Amino acid sequence: MKAVLRLILVLAVTSGLAGCVQNQVGNVGLTRSQDGGLSVSVAWCGRTPHLLTVTILVHESWKRVAKFSTTRVGKGSVTLDLDSPSSDWRLVSGDPHLRPGVTYYVEASPDGGKEAIVGQLTFKLEDAASLRPGQVYIGDKDDLYTWNEFLESANHLCA
């Protein structure tokens, strides 16, 4: 619970610093499947989007690496397996194969992202190297969350 409260505080400060940037309605993290594959986790609160877009960029240059979209959003969360995306995800552009030593920026947007952003994450593959199935990395090496804590933190954004 302490970790969730700390995450909420970080998100609130980040949102305050962003000023008139889009409203954040959830969280983005990294998780591992049971077979060790790296996935982008997206959890939102409030209205379920009709379309969800995940964009991966190189942080330093803002060059787009890959962009995915899905209309199969389920109830409150989805995962995008970067090594082997399910048929629910469509690769809109790019190549999702990530390289060590590169800092990536991942952003998830609902319904085109004009009015809100689900969340964002900056990471290197090395940051997620010790990540185990069931853990969610949200950009802080010292704080790994359980899946339930990750979902709970997204729900607090709309409370």
Beta strands, then each sheet from edge to edge (+ up, - down):
strand 1: 23-24
strand 2: 26-32
strand 3: 38-44
strand 4: 52-58
strand 5: 64-70
strand 6: 77-81
strand 7: 90-94
strand 8: 104-110
strand 9: 116-117
strand 10: 119-123
strand 11: 135-137
strand 12: 144-146
sheet 1: 1+ 9+
sheet 2: 6+ 3- 2+ 11- 12+
sheet 3: 7+ 5- 4+ 8- 10+
end
